[in-house]
Amino acid sequence: MLFITIEDESGQTNIILRPALLEKYRREALGASLLAVYVVWQVEGKVRHIAAQHLVNRADPFGGLHVESYDFH
């Protein structure tokens, strides 16, 4: 299982990438510098999850654009 943390001015949340999906999209999940994640929002009682359904490396159409991540801490 892989957790991808996203952050904006309101805080952080995790996108859950389950093992079968991680196996299918391993290259995108671990290597993309610009990643599009298609998700499903899940609510079970007070627990909320964002579950990944599909990953796309968006750096490829831009000729290998390299985007550095920013550490907010």
The first five atom37 places (N, CA, C, CB, O) and aatype in JSON, in Angstrom:
{
  "aatype": [12, 10, 13, 9, 16, 9, 6, 3, 6, 15, 7, 5, 16, 2, 9, 9, 10, 1, 14, 0, 10, 10, 6, 11, 18, 1, 1, 6, 0, 10, 7, 0, 15, 10, 10, 0, 19, 18, 19, 19, 17, 5, 19, 6, 7, 11, 19, 1, 8, 9, 0, 0, 5, 8, 10, 19, 2, 1, 0, 3, 14, 13, 7, 7, 10, 8, 19, 6, 15, 18, 3, 13, 8],
  "atom_mask": [
    [1, 1, 1, 1, 1],
    [1, 1, 1, 1, 1],
    [1, 1, 1, 1, 1],
    [1, 1, 1, 1, 1],
    [1, 1, 1, 1, 1],
    [1, 1, 1, 1, 1],
    [1, 1, 1, 1, 1],
    [1, 1, 1, 1, 1],
    [1, 1, 1, 1, 1],
    [1, 1, 1, 1, 1],
    [1, 1, 1, 0, 1],
    [1, 1, 1, 1, 1],
    [1, 1, 1, 1, 1],
    [1, 1, 1, 1, 1],
    [1, 1, 1, 1, 1],
    [1, 1, 1, 1, 1],
    [1, 1, 1, 1, 1],
    [1, 1, 1, 1, 1],
    [1, 1, 1, 1, 1],
    [1, 1, 1, 1, 1],
    [1, 1, 1, 1, 1],
    [1, 1, 1, 1, 1],
    [1, 1, 1, 1, 1],
    [1, 1, 1, 1, 1],
    [1, 1, 1, 1, 1],
    [1, 1, 1, 1, 1],
    [1, 1, 1, 1, 1],
    [1, 1, 1, 1, 1],
    [1, 1, 1, 1, 1],
    [1, 1, 1, 1, 1],
    [1, 1, 1, 0, 1],
    [1, 1, 1, 1, 1],
    [1, 1, 1, 1, 1],
    [1, 1, 1, 1, 1],
    [1, 1, 1, 1, 1],
    [1, 1, 1, 1, 1],
    [1, 1, 1, 1, 1],
    [1, 1, 1, 1, 1],
    [1, 1, 1, 1, 1],
    [1, 1, 1, 1, 1],
    [1, 1, 1, 1, 1],
    [1, 1, 1, 1, 1],
    [1, 1, 1, 1, 1],
    [1, 1, 1, 1, 1],
    [1, 1, 1, 0, 1],
    [1, 1, 1, 1, 1],
    [1, 1, 1, 1, 1],
    [1, 1, 1, 1, 1],
    [1, 1, 1, 1, 1],
    [1, 1, 1, 1, 1],
    [1, 1, 1, 1, 1],
    [1, 1, 1, 1, 1],
    [1, 1, 1, 1, 1],
    [1, 1, 1, 1, 1],
    [1, 1, 1, 1, 1],
    [1, 1, 1, 1, 1],
    [1, 1, 1, 1, 1],
    [1, 1, 1, 1, 1],
    [1, 1, 1, 1, 1],
    [1, 1, 1, 1, 1],
    [1, 1, 1, 1, 1],
    [1, 1, 1, 1, 1],
    [1, 1, 1, 0, 1],
    [1, 1, 1, 0, 1],
    [1, 1, 1, 1, 1],
    [1, 1, 1, 1, 1],
    [1, 1, 1, 1, 1],
    [1, 1, 1, 1, 1],
    [1, 1, 1, 1, 1],
    [1, 1, 1, 1, 1],
    [1, 1, 1, 1, 1],
    [1, 1, 1, 1, 1],
    [1, 1, 1, 1, 1]
  ],
  "atom_positions": [
    [[0.85, -1.17, 0.0], [0.0, 0.0, 0.0], [0.9, 1.23, 0.0], [-0.97, 0.0, 1.22], [1.94, 1.26, 0.65]],
    [[0.47, 2.24, -0.75], [1.22, 3.49, -0.84], [0.28, 4.64, -0.51], [1.85, 3.67, -2.25], [-0.86, 4.67, -0.96]],
    [[0.77, 5.58, 0.27], [0.01, 6.79, 0.58], [0.71, 7.96, -0.1], [-0.1, 7.02, 2.13], [1.91, 8.17, 0.09]],
    [[-0.04, 8.71, -0.89], [0.47, 9.89, -1.55], [-0.14, 11.08, -0.83], [0.13, 9.9, -3.09], [-1.36, 11.24, -0.82]],
    [[0.69, 11.92, -0.24], [0.21, 13.07, 0.5], [0.08, 14.27, -0.42], [1.13, 13.39, 1.68], [1.02, 14.61, -1.13]],
    [[-1.07, 14.9, -0.39], [-1.27, 16.16, -1.11], [-1.54, 17.24, -0.09], [-2.45, 16.05, -2.15], [-2.05, 16.98, 1.0]],
    [[-1.19, 18.47, -0.46], [-1.29, 19.56, 0.5], [-1.68, 20.85, -0.21], [0.03, 19.76, 1.26], [-1.23, 21.13, -1.32]],
    [[-2.53, 21.62, 0.44], [-2.82, 22.99, -0.01], [-2.9, 23.86, 1.23], [-4.15, 23.06, -0.85], [-2.5, 23.44, 2.32]],
    [[-3.42, 25.08, 1.08], [-3.44, 26.0, 2.22], [-4.33, 25.55, 3.36], [-3.87, 27.35, 1.76], [-4.22, 26.06, 4.47]],
    [[-5.24, 24.6, 3.1], [-6.14, 24.12, 4.15], [-5.59, 22.91, 4.91], [-7.48, 23.77, 3.55], [-6.15, 22.51, 5.93]],
    [[-4.49, 22.32, 4.42], [-3.89, 21.21, 5.12], [-3.49, 20.07, 4.2], [0.0, 0.0, 0.0], [-3.42, 20.23, 2.98]],
    [[-3.24, 18.92, 4.81], [-2.79, 17.73, 4.09], [-3.87, 16.65, 4.11], [-1.5, 17.19, 4.69], [-4.7, 16.59, 5.01]],
    [[-3.82, 15.8, 3.09], [-4.64, 14.59, 3.08], [-3.89, 13.52, 2.3], [-6.05, 14.85, 2.44], [-3.02, 13.82, 1.5]],
    [[-4.23, 12.27, 2.56], [-3.57, 11.16, 1.9], [-4.47, 10.54, 0.84], [-3.16, 10.1, 2.91], [-5.67, 10.37, 1.04]],
    [[-3.86, 10.21, -0.29], [-4.52, 9.4, -1.31], [-4.0, 7.99, -1.12], [-4.24, 9.94, -2.78], [-2.79, 7.77, -1.07]],
    [[-4.9, 7.03, -1.02], [-4.54, 5.64, -0.8], [-4.4, 4.93, -2.14], [-5.58, 4.93, 0.1], [-5.31, 4.97, -2.97]],
    [[-3.27, 4.28, -2.34], [-3.04, 3.47, -3.53], [-2.91, 2.02, -3.06], [-1.76, 3.95, -4.32], [-1.88, 1.63, -2.5]],
    [[-3.94, 1.24, -3.3], [-3.98, -0.15, -2.84], [-2.96, -1.01, -3.62], [-5.41, -0.73, -2.99], [-2.57, -0.64, -4.72]],
    [[-2.55, -2.14, -3.05], [-1.48, -2.96, -3.65], [-1.69, -3.32, -5.13], [-1.33, -4.21, -2.88], [-0.74, -3.24, -5.91]],
    [[-2.88, -3.73, -5.53], [-3.11, -4.11, -6.93], [-2.92, -2.92, -7.86], [-4.51, -4.7, -7.1], [-2.36, -3.06, -8.94]],
    [[-3.38, -1.76, -7.44], [-3.23, -0.55, -8.25], [-1.77, -0.09, -8.25], [-4.15, 0.56, -7.72], [-1.29, 0.41, -9.27]],
    [[-1.09, -0.24, -7.13], [0.33, 0.11, -7.07], [1.12, -0.74, -8.05], [0.88, -0.06, -5.63], [2.02, -0.24, -8.73]],
    [[0.81, -2.02, -8.12], [1.49, -2.91, -9.06], [1.24, -2.47, -10.5], [1.02, -4.36, -8.85], [2.16, -2.47, -11.32]],
    [[0.01, -2.09, -10.81], [-0.37, -1.67, -12.16], [0.29, -0.34, -12.55], [-1.89, -1.55, -12.27], [0.72, -0.17, -13.69]],
    [[0.36, 0.61, -11.62], [0.85, 1.96, -11.89], [2.16, 2.28, -11.17], [-0.2, 2.97, -11.51], [2.42, 3.44, -10.85]],
    [[2.96, 1.29, -10.9], [4.21, 1.48, -10.14], [5.11, 2.55, -10.79], [4.97, 0.15, -10.04], [5.62, 3.42, -10.09]],
    [[5.3, 2.48, -12.09], [6.19, 3.42, -12.78], [5.69, 4.86, -12.61], [6.29, 3.06, -14.28], [6.48, 5.75, -12.33]],
    [[4.39, 5.08, -12.79], [3.82, 6.42, -12.63], [3.91, 6.9, -11.18], [2.37, 6.44, -13.11], [4.31, 8.03, -10.92]],
    [[3.53, 6.03, -10.25], [3.5, 6.4, -8.82], [4.87, 6.77, -8.28], [2.92, 5.27, -8.0], [5.0, 7.68, -7.47]],
    [[5.89, 6.06, -8.72], [7.22, 6.27, -8.16], [8.12, 7.15, -9.02], [7.88, 4.96, -7.95], [9.15, 7.61, -8.54]],
    [[7.74, 7.4, -10.29], [8.66, 8.1, -11.16], [8.17, 9.39, -11.78], [0.0, 0.0, 0.0], [8.97, 10.15, -12.32]],
    [[6.88, 9.66, -11.72], [6.35, 10.85, -12.4], [6.68, 12.11, -11.62], [4.83, 10.73, -12.58], [6.53, 12.15, -10.4]],
    [[7.13, 13.14, -12.33], [7.36, 14.42, -11.68], [6.12, 15.3, -11.69], [8.52, 15.15, -12.35], [6.04, 16.29, -10.96]],
    [[5.14, 14.94, -12.51], [3.85, 15.62, -12.55], [2.8, 14.52, -12.71], [3.77, 16.69, -13.73], [2.66, 13.94, -13.78]],
    [[2.06, 14.23, -11.64], [1.18, 13.07, -11.58], [-0.28, 13.48, -11.47], [1.56, 12.18, -10.4], [-0.65, 14.26, -10.59]],
    [[-1.11, 12.95, -12.37], [-2.57, 13.13, -12.27], [-3.12, 11.88, -11.61], [-3.23, 13.38, -13.69], [-2.82, 10.76, -12.03]],
    [[-3.93, 12.07, -10.58], [-4.51, 10.95, -9.85], [-6.03, 11.07, -9.89], [-4.0, 10.91, -8.37], [-6.6, 12.05, -9.42]],
    [[-6.67, 10.07, -10.47], [-8.13, 10.02, -10.51], [-8.57, 9.2, -9.31], [-8.67, 9.4, -11.87], [-8.08, 8.09, -9.1]],
    [[-9.49, 9.74, -8.52], [-9.81, 9.16, -7.21], [-11.31, 8.97, -7.01], [-9.25, 10.04, -6.11], [-12.14, 9.47, -7.77]],
    [[-11.61, 8.23, -5.94], [-12.97, 8.09, -5.43], [-12.93, 8.51, -3.97], [-13.52, 6.62, -5.6], [-12.1, 8.02, -3.2]],
    [[-13.82, 9.41, -3.59], [-13.94, 9.88, -2.22], [-14.81, 8.88, -1.47], [-14.54, 11.33, -2.14], [-15.94, 8.64, -1.87]],
    [[-14.28, 8.3, -0.39], [-15.01, 7.3, 0.38], [-15.25, 7.8, 1.8], [-14.25, 5.97, 0.41], [-14.34, 8.33, 2.44]],
    [[-16.48, 7.63, 2.28], [-16.82, 8.01, 3.64], [-17.46, 6.8, 4.31], [-17.78, 9.25, 3.66], [-18.45, 6.25, 3.83]],
    [[-16.87, 6.4, 5.45], [-17.41, 5.31, 6.25], [-17.52, 5.82, 7.67], [-16.51, 4.02, 6.17], [-16.55, 5.8, 8.43]],
    [[-18.71, 6.26, 8.04], [-18.9, 6.88, 9.35], [-18.13, 8.19, 9.39], [0.0, 0.0, 0.0], [-18.35, 9.06, 8.55]],
    [[-17.23, 8.32, 10.37], [-16.43, 9.54, 10.48], [-15.09, 9.44, 9.76], [-16.19, 9.87, 11.94], [-14.31, 10.39, 9.74]],
    [[-14.83, 8.26, 9.16], [-13.56, 8.04, 8.46], [-13.73, 8.38, 6.99], [-13.07, 6.57, 8.63], [-14.66, 7.92, 6.33]],
    [[-12.82, 9.2, 6.48], [-12.84, 9.6, 5.08], [-11.54, 9.18, 4.41], [-13.07, 11.12, 4.95], [-10.46, 9.33, 4.97]],
    [[-11.68, 8.66, 3.2], [-10.52, 8.23, 2.42], [-10.63, 8.79, 1.01], [-10.41, 6.69, 2.39], [-11.72, 9.01, 0.5]],
    [[-9.49, 9.01, 0.4], [-9.42, 9.29, -1.02], [-8.69, 8.11, -1.63], [-8.7, 10.69, -1.34], [-7.49, 7.93, -1.39]],
    [[-9.4, 7.28, -2.41], [-8.82, 6.07, -2.97], [-8.5, 6.28, -4.44], [-9.78, 4.87, -2.79], [-9.37, 6.65, -5.23]],
    [[-7.25, 6.06, -4.81], [-6.83, 6.2, -6.2], [-7.47, 5.13, -7.06], [-5.3, 6.13, -6.31], [-7.63, 3.99, -6.64]],
    [[-7.84, 5.52, -8.28], [-8.42, 4.59, -9.24], [-7.56, 4.46, -10.51], [-9.82, 5.05, -9.62], [-7.54, 3.42, -11.16]],
    [[-6.85, 5.56, -10.84], [-6.09, 5.61, -12.09], [-5.01, 6.68, -11.96], [-7.03, 5.9, -13.32], [-5.27, 7.76, -11.43]],
    [[-3.81, 6.39, -12.44], [-2.71, 7.35, -12.4], [-2.2, 7.63, -13.81], [-1.56, 6.82, -11.51], [-2.15, 6.73, -14.65]],
    [[-1.84, 8.88, -14.07], [-1.3, 9.26, -15.37], [-0.08, 10.16, -15.16], [-2.38, 9.98, -16.24], [-0.14, 11.14, -14.41]],
    [[1.02, 9.83, -15.82], [2.21, 10.67, -15.79], [1.98, 11.82, -16.76], [3.51, 9.86, -16.17], [2.03, 11.61, -17.97]],
    [[1.74, 13.01, -16.26], [1.45, 14.17, -17.09], [2.71, 14.91, -17.54], [0.55, 15.12, -16.34], [2.61, 15.86, -18.32]],
    [[3.88, 14.5, -17.08], [5.12, 15.14, -17.52], [5.46, 14.71, -18.95], [6.28, 14.79, -16.57], [6.07, 15.49, -19.68]],
    [[5.08, 13.51, -19.37], [5.43, 13.0, -20.69], [4.96, 13.89, -21.84], [4.85, 11.64, -20.86], [5.75, 14.15, -22.74]],
    [[3.7, 14.37, -21.86], [3.27, 15.2, -22.98], [4.03, 16.52, -23.1], [1.8, 15.49, -22.86], [3.96, 17.19, -24.13]],
    [[4.74, 16.91, -22.06], [5.46, 18.17, -22.05], [6.95, 17.97, -22.33], [5.27, 18.87, -20.72], [7.78, 18.81, -21.97]],
    [[7.28, 16.88, -22.98], [8.68, 16.64, -23.35], [9.58, 16.37, -22.18], [0.0, 0.0, 0.0], [10.72, 16.83, -22.16]],
    [[9.09, 15.62, -21.19], [9.92, 15.27, -20.05], [10.08, 16.39, -19.05], [0.0, 0.0, 0.0], [11.09, 16.46, -18.36]],
    [[9.09, 17.27, -18.95], [9.12, 18.36, -17.99], [9.46, 17.83, -16.61], [7.76, 19.1, -17.96], [8.87, 16.85, -16.15]],
    [[10.41, 18.47, -15.96], [10.78, 18.06, -14.6], [10.28, 19.12, -13.62], [12.32, 17.86, -14.47], [10.65, 20.29, -13.72]],
    [[9.43, 18.69, -12.69], [8.85, 19.6, -11.7], [9.36, 19.2, -10.33], [7.28, 19.58, -11.75], [9.14, 18.06, -9.9]],
    [[10.03, 20.1, -9.64], [10.51, 19.82, -8.3], [9.37, 19.94, -7.3], [11.66, 20.76, -7.93], [8.53, 20.83, -7.42]],
    [[9.34, 19.06, -6.31], [8.35, 19.19, -5.26], [8.81, 20.26, -4.27], [8.12, 17.84, -4.54], [9.99, 20.58, -4.19]],
    [[7.88, 20.8, -3.53], [8.2, 21.82, -2.55], [7.9, 21.28, -1.16], [7.4, 23.12, -2.83], [6.8, 20.77, -0.92]],
    [[8.84, 21.37, -0.27], [8.66, 20.9, 1.1], [8.14, 22.05, 1.94], [9.98, 20.33, 1.68], [8.87, 23.01, 2.2]],
    [[6.88, 21.98, 2.38], [6.25, 23.04, 3.14], [6.7, 23.08, 4.59], [4.76, 22.88, 3.09], [6.35, 24.02, 5.31]],
    [[7.46, 22.11, 5.04], [7.87, 22.05, 6.45], [9.13, 22.78, 6.71], [8.03, 20.64, 6.91], [9.6, 22.83, 7.85]]
  ]
}
